[in-house]
């Protein structure tokens, strides 16, 4: 049973976008790894930008600087 965990920042991904991610990943696993889509689990974790860091700073800080 494949378990796929997708982590994104909580910056407004819509329910439709998340559904598309789940459907897309589930569809590709049989094509690439031969896995059964009926037993594939996909979890999307949305992380606050204060809790996600790149290059020694948070995403929140990067956004405040315009990056």
C-alpha positions in Angstrom: 0.0 0.0 0.0 1.7 3.2 -1.2 1.7 6.2 1.2 2.5 9.5 -0.4 2.9 12.6 1.8 2.8 16.0 0.1 3.9 19.1 2.1 2.9 22.5 1.0 2.8 25.9 2.7 -0.7 27.0 3.7 -0.9 29.8 1.2 -4.3 29.2 -0.3 -4.3 26.0 -2.3 -7.9 25.3 -3.1 -9.8 22.2 -2.5 -9.9 21.6 -6.3 -6.1 22.0 -6.5 -5.6 19.5 -3.7 -8.0 17.1 -5.4 -6.0 17.4 -8.6 -2.8 16.6 -6.7 -4.3 13.5 -5.1 -5.7 12.3 -8.4 -2.5 13.0 -10.3 -0.3 11.2 -7.8 -2.6 8.3 -7.5 -2.8 8.0 -11.3 1.0 8.0 -11.8 1.9 5.4 -9.3 0.5 2.5 -11.4 2.3 3.9 -14.5 5.6 4.2 -12.8 5.7 1.7 -10.0 2.8 -0.7 -10.9 1.0 0.2 -7.7 -2.8 -0.4 -7.2 -4.6 3.0 -7.1 -7.3 1.5 -4.8 -4.7 1.0 -2.0 -2.8 4.3 -2.5 -3.0 6.8 0.3 -2.2 10.5 -0.3 -1.9 13.0 2.5 -1.4 16.7 2.0 0.1 18.5 5.0 -0.3 22.3 4.9 2.5 24.0 6.9 2.3 27.5 8.2 4.9 29.7 6.6 6.4 30.5 10.0 7.2 26.8 10.3 8.9 26.4 6.9 12.4 27.6 6.3 14.7 28.1 3.4 18.3 29.4 3.6 18.2 30.1 7.4 14.9 32.1 7.3 11.2 31.4 7.3 8.9 31.7 4.3 7.1 34.4 6.1 10.3 36.5 6.3 11.1 35.9 2.7 7.6 37.0 1.7 8.0 40.2 3.8 11.2 40.9 1.9 9.3 40.4 -1.4 10.8 37.1 -2.4 
